[in-house]
Amino acid sequence: GSRDIIAECMKAAGQATSMFFRDRGIPVLRRVIDSVQQERKGAFAALLAKRNKYGLVDVFDSLSARISTSSGSYSTAPGVHSMLGVRADVGYVKVTSPLRRFGDMLVHWQIKHALLAEKEGAGASPSLFDDAWLLRMGNQLHARELEANRMQKREVAFWAHMWLDRWMKDPARDRRTLDPLVGLTGRLIEDPKPNTGTMQLQ
């Protein structure tokens, strides 16, 4: 649908931006995520074999397969972005949300500066920020993004639990046509392990 079209356009824009700077030899902050990690040999290939016709995998299958992604980081050199399937020689730059993300605004300033420098010709520096400054900024952005992501997950979990709690305590609950608690299924995602204190499986 339209969301997927927009997402693909944003991914293309991030790669095109990386190549814009790569081809001009100008440093820029690129998002890098190394290859996925697997605890069991062949688990990733087996997981890919379970993709549906849309290329999607059931989230519980990925959890039980013990597939994990590497922690992302920033680099001024092109690198792989495994979650988006971006090759190392291309690289990926977050650029599509300058009104929402400060890092994206920095990239827009860099693009404008580079284009103006090309227009001015010889003698004009194409780099607005040097490599060392960008790496320091990347470290700060990474720390703030991690904290923002943690906070968002806690907030979503809090309000989801509050909604369920209110539903269970609602005196008019029996008169509602839809019960979100009906049909919930618990699924095991890992093997039972012995508790060292009780020696029982848990």
ZAMI-931879 format. One record per residue: z, y, x of N, C-alpha, C in turn. Coordinates in pm, whole numbers, padded with zeros to 5 digits. Layout:
BEGIN
+--------+--------+--------+--------+--------+--------+--------+--------+--------+
!   n_zz !   n_yy !   n_xx !  ca_zz !  ca_yy !  ca_xx !   c_zz !   c_yy !   c_xx !
+--------+--------+--------+--------+--------+--------+--------+--------+--------+
!      Z !      Y !      X !      Z !      Y !      X !      Z !      Y !      X !
...
+--------+--------+--------+--------+--------+--------+--------+--------+--------+
// end
This chain:
BEGIN
+--------+--------+--------+--------+--------+--------+--------+--------+--------+
!   n_zz !   n_yy !   n_xx !  ca_zz !  ca_yy !  ca_xx !   c_zz !   c_yy !   c_xx !
+--------+--------+--------+--------+--------+--------+--------+--------+--------+
!  00000 ! -00120 !  00081 !  00000 !  00000 !  00000 !  00000 !  00125 !  00085 !
!  00027 !  00239 !  00020 !  00022 !  00368 !  00089 !  00123 !  00378 !  00202 !
!  00241 !  00318 !  00184 !  00342 !  00323 !  00291 !  00290 !  00256 !  00419 !
!  00222 !  00142 !  00404 !  00170 !  00072 !  00521 !  00058 !  00152 !  00588 !
! -00025 !  00217 !  00507 ! -00133 !  00300 !  00563 ! -00073 !  00413 !  00646 !
!  00029 !  00480 !  00591 !  00095 !  00590 !  00662 !  00160 !  00538 !  00790 !
!  00227 !  00422 !  00782 !  00293 !  00365 !  00899 !  00192 !  00335 !  01010 !
!  00076 !  00279 !  00973 ! -00026 !  00248 !  01073 ! -00083 !  00375 !  01135 !
! -00100 !  00479 !  01054 ! -00149 !  00607 !  01106 ! -00048 !  00667 !  01205 !
!  00080 !  00655 !  01174 !  00184 !  00708 !  01262 !  00186 !  00631 !  01394 !
!  00169 !  00497 !  01387 !  00165 !  00417 !  01510 !  00044 !  00455 !  01595 !
! -00069 !  00477 !  01529 ! -00190 !  00518 !  01602 ! -00171 !  00654 !  01668 !
! -00105 !  00746 !  01597 ! -00080 !  00880 !  01651 !  00011 !  00872 !  01774 !
!  00112 !  00785 !  01770 !  00202 !  00769 !  01883 !  00132 !  00716 !  02006 !
!  00037 !  00624 !  01986 ! -00039 !  00569 !  02099 ! -00140 !  00670 !  02153 !
! -00206 !  00741 !  02060 ! -00304 !  00842 !  02102 ! -00236 !  00952 !  02183 !
! -00115 !  00990 !  02141 ! -00041 !  01094 !  02213 ! -00004 !  01047 !  02354 !
!  00039 !  00921 !  02365 !  00072 !  00867 !  02496 ! -00050 !  00870 !  02588 !
! -00166 !  00832 !  02534 ! -00287 !  00831 !  02616 ! -00333 !  00972 !  02651 !
! -00308 !  01068 !  02561 ! -00340 !  01209 !  02589 ! -00270 !  01255 !  02716 !
! -00140 !  01224 !  02727 ! -00063 !  01263 !  02844 ! -00096 !  01175 !  02965 !
! -00117 !  01046 !  02941 ! -00150 !  00955 !  03051 ! -00279 !  00999 !  03121 !
! -00381 !  01030 !  03042 ! -00511 !  01066 !  03099 ! -00509 !  01200 !  03173 !
! -00409 !  01283 !  03143 ! -00398 !  01414 !  03208 ! -00293 !  01415 !  03320 !
! -00224 !  01301 !  03335 ! -00121 !  01293 !  03438 ! -00001 !  01381 !  03412 !
!  00030 !  01403 !  03283 !  00142 !  01489 !  03243 !  00257 !  01401 !  03196 !
!  00379 !  01421 !  03245 !  00491 !  01337 !  03200 !  00529 !  01369 !  03055 !
!  00567 !  01265 !  02982 !  00614 !  01279 !  02844 !  00711 !  01166 !  02818 !
!  00804 !  01186 !  02724 !  00900 !  01080 !  02691 !  00833 !  00975 !  02602 !
!  00830 !  00853 !  02652 !  00773 !  00742 !  02575 !  00884 !  00647 !  02534 !
!  00870 !  00589 !  02417 !  00966 !  00490 !  02368 !  00923 !  00353 !  02420 !
!  01014 !  00283 !  02487 !  00984 !  00153 !  02547 !  01082 !  00050 !  02493 !
!  01028 ! -00062 !  02444 !  01112 ! -00176 !  02401 !  01051 ! -00301 !  02459 !
!  01126 ! -00369 !  02545 !  01077 ! -00490 !  02612 !  01055 ! -00603 !  02511 !
!  00999 ! -00712 !  02561 !  00968 ! -00827 !  02476 !  01092 ! -00882 !  02408 !
!  01071 ! -00947 !  02293 !  01182 ! -01007 !  02219 !  01244 ! -01119 !  02301 !
!  01372 ! -01143 !  02276 !  01446 ! -01247 !  02346 !  01464 ! -01366 !  02253 !
!  01457 ! -01486 !  02307 !  01480 ! -01606 !  02228 !  01580 ! -01697 !  02298 !
!  01675 ! -01748 !  02221 !  01776 ! -01837 !  02278 !  01723 ! -01979 !  02294 !
!  01632 ! -02017 !  02203 !  01579 ! -02153 !  02206 !  01432 ! -02149 !  02248 !
!  01394 ! -02237 !  02335 !  01256 ! -02241 !  02383 !  01161 ! -02270 !  02266 !
!  01057 ! -02188 !  02254 !  00957 ! -02207 !  02149 !  00995 ! -02149 !  02014 !
!  01114 ! -02088 !  02006 !  01162 ! -02036 !  01877 !  01073 ! -01924 !  01825 !
!  01026 ! -01839 !  01915 !  00944 ! -01725 !  01872 !  00810 ! -01772 !  01819 !
!  00748 ! -01868 !  01888 !  00619 ! -01921 !  01842 !  00635 ! -01990 !  01706 !
!  00746 ! -02063 !  01690 !  00772 ! -02130 !  01561 !  00792 ! -02028 !  01450 !
!  00858 ! -01917 !  01484 !  00881 ! -01812 !  01385 !  00750 ! -01746 !  01344 !
!  00663 ! -01720 !  01440 !  00534 ! -01660 !  01409 !  00450 ! -01752 !  01320 !
!  00466 ! -01882 !  01334 !  00392 ! -01978 !  01253 !  00435 ! -01972 !  01107 !
!  00552 ! -01913 !  01079 !  00603 ! -01905 !  00942 !  00559 ! -01778 !  00870 !
!  00476 ! -01695 !  00932 !  00432 ! -01570 !  00869 !  00357 ! -01599 !  00739 !
!  00379 ! -01514 !  00640 !  00306 ! -01528 !  00514 !  00170 ! -01459 !  00525 !
!  00097 ! -01450 !  00416 ! -00039 ! -01394 !  00421 ! -00039 ! -01245 !  00457 !
!  00077 ! -01179 !  00447 !  00088 ! -01038 !  00484 !  00138 ! -01020 !  00628 !
!  00160 ! -01133 !  00697 !  00208 ! -01126 !  00834 !  00359 ! -01110 !  00845 !
!  00431 ! -01129 !  00734 !  00576 ! -01109 !  00732 !  00651 ! -01241 !  00747 !
!  00771 ! -01233 !  00803 !  00857 ! -01349 !  00822 !  00986 ! -01324 !  00746 !
!  01040 ! -01428 !  00683 !  01166 ! -01416 !  00612 !  01276 ! -01376 !  00711 !
!  01355 ! -01276 !  00675 !  01457 ! -01224 !  00766 !  01559 ! -01331 !  00803 !
!  01590 ! -01423 !  00712 !  01686 ! -01528 !  00742 !  01630 ! -01628 !  00843 !
!  01497 ! -01649 !  00838 !  01435 ! -01737 !  00938 !  01447 ! -01675 !  01077 !
!  01428 ! -01543 !  01086 !  01438 ! -01478 !  01217 !  01581 ! -01479 !  01268 !
!  01679 ! -01465 !  01177 !  01819 ! -01469 !  01219 !  01859 ! -01608 !  01266 !
!  01817 ! -01709 !  01191 !  01853 ! -01846 !  01229 !  01778 ! -01891 !  01355 !
!  01663 ! -01831 !  01381 !  01588 ! -01864 !  01504 !  01650 ! -01798 !  01626 !
!  01746 ! -01709 !  01604 !  01816 ! -01637 !  01712 !  01719 ! -01557 !  01798 !
!  01631 ! -01486 !  01728 !  01538 ! -01395 !  01794 !  01602 ! -01257 !  01795 !
!  01605 ! -01192 !  01908 !  01663 ! -01058 !  01915 !  01571 ! -00966 !  01993 !
!  01578 ! -00839 !  01960 !  01496 ! -00740 !  02030 !  01578 ! -00675 !  02140 !
!  01508 ! -00634 !  02242 !  01574 ! -00563 !  02350 !  01611 ! -00423 !  02302 !
!  01710 ! -00365 !  02364 !  01746 ! -00228 !  02332 !  01638 ! -00133 !  02382 !
!  01599 ! -00040 !  02299 !  01495 !  00056 !  02337 !  01546 !  00157 !  02438 !
!  01454 !  00219 !  02508 !  01489 !  00324 !  02603 !  01373 !  00422 !  02612 !
!  01395 !  00529 !  02686 !  01289 !  00627 !  02708 !  01241 !  00619 !  02853 !
!  01113 !  00640 !  02870 !  01053 !  00640 !  03003 !  00940 !  00743 !  03005 !
!  00916 !  00802 !  03121 !  00805 !  00896 !  03132 !  00675 !  00824 !  03169 !
!  00685 !  00697 !  03206 !  00565 !  00618 !  03236 !  00530 !  00531 !  03116 !
!  00402 !  00503 !  03093 !  00364 !  00415 !  02981 !  00432 !  00278 !  02996 !
!  00476 !  00223 !  02885 !  00542 !  00093 !  02886 !  00519 !  00022 !  02755 !
!  00556 ! -00105 !  02751 !  00535 ! -00186 !  02632 !  00633 ! -00145 !  02521 !
!  00585 ! -00151 !  02396 !  00671 ! -00135 !  02278 !  00650 ! -00260 !  02195 !
!  00733 ! -00362 !  02222 !  00710 ! -00494 !  02164 !  00718 ! -00495 !  02011 !
!  00803 ! -00411 !  01953 !  00819 ! -00412 !  01807 !  00694 ! -00360 !  01735 !
!  00618 ! -00274 !  01801 !  00495 ! -00220 !  01741 !  00371 ! -00286 !  01797 !
!  00388 ! -00375 !  01895 !  00272 ! -00441 !  01954 !  00190 ! -00350 !  02044 !
!  00254 ! -00251 !  02106 !  00185 ! -00155 !  02192 !  00185 ! -00206 !  02336 !
!  00068 ! -00207 !  02398 !  00054 ! -00255 !  02536 !  00116 ! -00157 !  02635 !
!  00152 ! -00210 !  02753 !  00216 ! -00129 !  02856 !  00125 ! -00021 !  02911 !
! -00006 ! -00047 !  02916 ! -00097 !  00053 !  02972 ! -00128 !  00166 !  02875 !
! -00089 !  00149 !  02749 ! -00112 !  00251 !  02646 !  00013 !  00335 !  02626 !
!  00124 !  00270 !  02594 !  00249 !  00342 !  02571 !  00257 !  00401 !  02431 !
!  00378 !  00442 !  02396 !  00402 !  00495 !  02261 !  00494 !  00616 !  02269 !
!  00455 !  00724 !  02202 !  00534 !  00848 !  02198 !  00571 !  00877 !  02053 !
!  00698 !  00905 !  02028 !  00741 !  00947 !  01894 !  00700 !  01093 !  01876 !
!  00608 !  01118 !  01783 !  00548 !  01251 !  01773 !  00526 !  01298 !  01629 !
!  00542 !  01209 !  01531 !  00496 !  01240 !  01395 !  00597 !  01314 !  01307 !
!  00718 !  01337 !  01357 !  00819 !  01403 !  01272 !  00885 !  01521 !  01343 !
!  00807 !  01624 !  01378 !  00866 !  01738 !  01452 !  00967 !  01820 !  01371 !
!  00962 !  01811 !  01239 !  01058 !  01885 !  01157 !  01189 !  01809 !  01143 !
!  01187 !  01680 !  01177 !  01303 !  01594 !  01157 !  01367 !  01551 !  01288 !
!  01286 !  01537 !  01394 !  01338 !  01488 !  01521 !  01309 !  01590 !  01631 !
!  01413 !  01625 !  01707 !  01397 !  01724 !  01813 !  01302 !  01674 !  01922 !
!  01311 !  01544 !  01955 !  01223 !  01488 !  02056 !  01076 !  01503 !  02021 !
!  01044 !  01487 !  01893 !  00906 !  01505 !  01848 !  00860 !  01650 !  01864 !
!  00951 !  01743 !  01839 !  00919 !  01885 !  01856 !  00888 !  01916 !  02002 !
!  00965 !  01857 !  02094 !  00938 !  01875 !  02236 !  00796 !  01831 !  02271 !
!  00755 !  01718 !  02214 !  00620 !  01667 !  02242 !  00514 !  01763 !  02189 !
!  00538 !  01821 !  02072 !  00442 !  01917 !  02017 !  00430 !  02040 !  02108 !
!  00544 !  02084 !  02162 !  00541 !  02197 !  02256 !  00460 !  02159 !  02379 !
!  00479 !  02034 !  02426 !  00406 !  01989 !  02545 !  00254 !  01982 !  02519 !
!  00216 !  01934 !  02402 !  00074 !  01927 !  02368 !  00013 !  02067 !  02366 !
!  00082 !  02159 !  02299 !  00032 !  02296 !  02292 !  00019 !  02357 !  02431 !
!  00120 !  02338 !  02515 !  00119 !  02393 !  02650 !  00002 !  02335 !  02731 !
! -00019 !  02202 !  02720 ! -00126 !  02136 !  02795 ! -00263 !  02188 !  02752 !
! -00282 !  02207 !  02621 ! -00411 !  02256 !  02570 ! -00436 !  02401 !  02614 !
! -00329 !  02482 !  02611 ! -00343 !  02621 !  02656 ! -00374 !  02626 !  02805 !
! -00312 !  02537 !  02883 ! -00337 !  02533 !  03028 ! -00481 !  02494 !  03056 !
! -00534 !  02399 !  02978 ! -00674 !  02360 !  02995 ! -00768 !  02478 !  02964 !
! -00731 !  02555 !  02864 ! -00813 !  02670 !  02825 ! -00811 !  02778 !  02934 !
! -00694 !  02798 !  02995 ! -00681 !  02901 !  03099 ! -00751 !  02861 !  03228 !
! -00764 !  02729 !  03251 ! -00836 !  02683 !  03370 ! -00748 !  02667 !  03492 !
! -00810 !  02675 !  03609 ! -00742 !  02649 !  03736 ! -00623 !  02743 !  03755 !
! -00517 !  02687 !  03812 ! -00398 !  02767 !  03840 ! -00289 !  02754 !  03735 !
! -00325 !  02716 !  03613 ! -00225 !  02701 !  03506 ! -00164 !  02561 !  03512 !
! -00032 !  02553 !  03511 !  00035 !  02423 !  03515 !  00029 !  02356 !  03378 !
! -00020 !  02231 !  03370 ! -00029 !  02162 !  03241 !  00105 !  02108 !  03192 !
!  00206 !  02102 !  03280 !  00336 !  02044 !  03245 !  00435 !  02151 !  03204 !
!  00488 !  02137 !  03084 !  00592 !  02229 !  03038 !  00728 !  02187 !  03091 !
!  00752 !  02054 !  03096 !  00879 !  01999 !  03146 !  00848 !  01900 !  03257 !
!  00930 !  01901 !  03362 !  00905 !  01806 !  03470 !  00969 !  01670 !  03439 !
!  00937 !  01573 !  03522 !  00979 !  01434 !  03502 !  01131 !  01420 !  03496 !
!  01202 !  01485 !  03589 !  01348 !  01472 !  03595 !  01414 !  01530 !  03471 !
!  01365 !  01646 !  03424 !  01422 !  01709 !  03305 !  01401 !  01620 !  03183 !
!  01281 !  01563 !  03172 !  01251 !  01477 !  03058 !  01339 !  01353 !  03056 !
!  01363 !  01294 !  03172 !  01448 !  01174 !  03178 !  01592 !  01207 !  03138 !
!  01642 !  01323 !  03179 !  01777 !  01365 !  03135 !  01780 !  01384 !  02983 !
!  01676 !  01447 !  02931 !  01668 !  01466 !  02786 !  01658 !  01332 !  02714 !
!  01582 !  01238 !  02772 !  01568 !  01105 !  02712 !  01702 !  01033 !  02703 !
!  01786 !  01047 !  02806 !  01919 !  00985 !  02803 !  02005 !  01045 !  02692 !
!  01996 !  01175 !  02674 !  02073 !  01241 !  02568 !  02023 !  01200 !  02429 !
!  01890 !  01199 !  02414 !  01832 !  01160 !  02284 !  01870 !  01016 !  02250 !
!  01864 !  00928 !  02349 !  01896 !  00787 !  02326 !  02040 !  00771 !  02278 !
!  02133 !  00840 !  02343 !  02275 !  00830 !  02303 !  02296 !  00882 !  02162 !
!  02233 !  00994 !  02130 !  02249 !  01051 !  01995 !  02184 !  00964 !  01888 !
!  02070 !  00904 !  01921 !  02003 !  00817 !  01825 !  02085 !  00691 !  01797 !
!  02146 !  00635 !  01901 !  02231 !  00517 !  01882 !  02347 !  00548 !  01788 !
!  02411 !  00661 !  01810 !  02524 !  00700 !  01725 !  02479 !  00726 !  01582 !
!  02365 !  00793 !  01567 !  02313 !  00822 !  01432 !  02278 !  00692 !  01359 !
!  02220 !  00595 !  01430 !  02186 !  00467 !  01368 !  02311 !  00391 !  01327 !
!  02413 !  00392 !  01412 !  02538 !  00325 !  01377 !  02600 !  00388 !  01253 !
!  02600 !  00520 !  01250 !  02658 !  00591 !  01137 !  02581 !  00562 !  01008 !
!  02448 !  00558 !  01019 !  02367 !  00530 !  00900 !  02395 !  00391 !  00846 !
!  02405 !  00291 !  00936 !  02432 !  00154 !  00891 !  02568 !  00145 !  00823 !
!  02669 !  00211 !  00882 !  02803 !  00210 !  00821 !  02800 !  00277 !  00684 !
!  02727 !  00387 !  00674 !  02722 !  00459 !  00548 !  02652 !  00378 !  00439 !
!  02540 !  00316 !  00474 !  02468 !  00233 !  00377 !  02556 !  00116 !  00331 !
!  02622 !  00050 !  00428 !  02709 ! -00062 !  00393 !  02824 ! -00016 !  00303 !
!  02883 !  00100 !  00334 !  02995 !  00152 !  00254 !  02952 !  00174 !  00109 !
!  02839 !  00245 !  00089 !  02797 !  00277 ! -00047 !  02746 !  00155 ! -00122 !
!  02689 !  00057 ! -00051 !  02648 ! -00068 ! -00117 !  02771 ! -00143 ! -00168 !
!  02875 ! -00150 ! -00084 !  02998 ! -00217 ! -00127 !  03068 ! -00140 ! -00239 !
!  03066 ! -00008 ! -00232 !  03126 !  00073 ! -00339 !  03055 !  00048 ! -00472 !
!  02921 !  00039 ! -00466 !  02844 !  00016 ! -00589 !  02881 ! -00119 ! -00650 !
!  02889 ! -00222 ! -00565 !  02926 ! -00354 ! -00615 !  03069 ! -00356 ! -00669 !
!  03159 ! -00286 ! -00600 !  03298 ! -00279 ! -00645 !  03308 ! -00211 ! -00781 !
!  03235 ! -00102 ! -00798 !  03236 ! -00032 ! -00927 !  03179 ! -00120 ! -01038 !
!  03073 ! -00197 ! -01003 !  03013 ! -00285 ! -01102 !  03115 ! -00390 ! -01148 !
!  03188 ! -00451 ! -01054 !  03283 ! -00557 ! -01089 !  03400 ! -00503 ! -01170 !
!  03436 ! -00374 ! -01149 !  03550 ! -00316 ! -01220 !  03509 ! -00240 ! -01346 !
!  03380 ! -00235 ! -01375 !  03330 ! -00160 ! -01490 !  03370 ! -00232 ! -01620 !
!  03447 ! -00165 ! -01709 !  03488 ! -00231 ! -01834 !  03370 ! -00262 ! -01926 !
!  03259 ! -00191 ! -01910 !  03141 ! -00215 ! -01995 !  03044 ! -00314 ! -01930 !
!  03089 ! -00379 ! -01827 !  03000 ! -00468 ! -01751 !  02939 ! -00578 ! -01837 !
!  03017 ! -00635 ! -01930 !  02968 ! -00746 ! -02013 !  02855 ! -00704 ! -02105 !
!  02845 ! -00575 ! -02132 !  02740 ! -00528 ! -02224 !  02611 ! -00489 ! -02151 !
!  02612 ! -00497 ! -02019 !  02494 ! -00461 ! -01942 !  02392 ! -00576 ! -01945 !
!  02265 ! -00540 ! -01942 !  02160 ! -00642 ! -01949 !  02131 ! -00703 ! -01812 !
!  02159 ! -00629 ! -01706 !  02130 ! -00679 ! -01572 !  02258 ! -00691 ! -01493 !
!  02282 ! -00810 ! -01439 !  02400 ! -00832 ! -01355 !  02353 ! -00861 ! -01213 !
!  02376 ! -00770 ! -01118 !  02327 ! -00790 ! -00982 !  02398 ! -00904 ! -00909 !
!  02511 ! -00950 ! -00963 !  02587 ! -01056 ! -00897 !  02540 ! -01195 ! -00937 !
!  02455 ! -01203 ! -01040 !  02403 ! -01333 ! -01084 !  02284 ! -01370 ! -00996 !
!  02283 ! -01491 ! -00950 !  02169 ! -01537 ! -00872 !  02179 ! -01510 ! -00723 !
!  02293 ! -01457 ! -00678 !  02309 ! -01437 ! -00534 !  02326 ! -01573 ! -00466 !
!  02262 ! -01590 ! -00353 !  02266 ! -01716 ! -00281 !  02314 ! -01692 ! -00139 !
!  02414 ! -01768 ! -00096 !  02458 ! -01762 !  00042 !  02375 ! -01856 !  00127 !
!  02333 ! -01810 !  00244 !  02250 ! -01893 !  00332 !  02311 ! -01897 !  00471 !
!  02321 ! -02019 !  00527 !  02370 ! -02035 !  00662 !  02261 ! -01995 !  00760 !
!  02299 ! -01919 !  00863 !  02200 ! -01880 !  00963 !  02234 ! -01934 !  01101 !
!  02346 ! -02004 !  01114 !  02377 ! -02068 !  01241 !  02461 ! -02192 !  01216 !
!  02465 ! -02279 !  01316 !  02538 ! -02405 !  01302 !  02688 ! -02381 !  01301 !
!  02764 ! -02469 !  01231 !  02910 ! -02458 !  01234 !  02962 ! -02476 !  01377 !
!  03071 ! -02406 !  01408 !  03131 ! -02414 !  01542 !  03280 ! -02444 !  01526 !
!  03340 ! -02516 !  01623 !  03484 ! -02546 !  01612 !  03569 ! -02424 !  01643 !
!  03667 ! -02401 !  01559 !  03765 ! -02297 !  01584 !  03862 ! -02349 !  01690 !
!  03878 ! -02277 !  01800 !  03962 ! -02325 !  01909 !  04110 ! -02333 !  01871 !
!  04151 ! -02255 !  01772 !  04290 ! -02257 !  01729 !  04322 ! -02371 !  01635 !
!  04236 ! -02395 !  01537 !  04261 ! -02498 !  01436 !  04184 ! -02626 !  01461 !
!  04083 ! -02620 !  01551 !  03993 ! -02733 !  01580 !  03918 ! -02778 !  01455 !
!  03896 ! -02685 !  01362 !  03815 ! -02715 !  01244 !  03682 ! -02640 !  01257 !
!  03581 ! -02699 !  01195 !  03451 ! -02632 !  01197 !  03453 ! -02509 !  01107 !
!  03389 ! -02404 !  01153 !  03380 ! -02284 !  01070 !  03241 ! -02223 !  01085 !
+--------+--------+--------+--------+--------+--------+--------+--------+--------+
// end
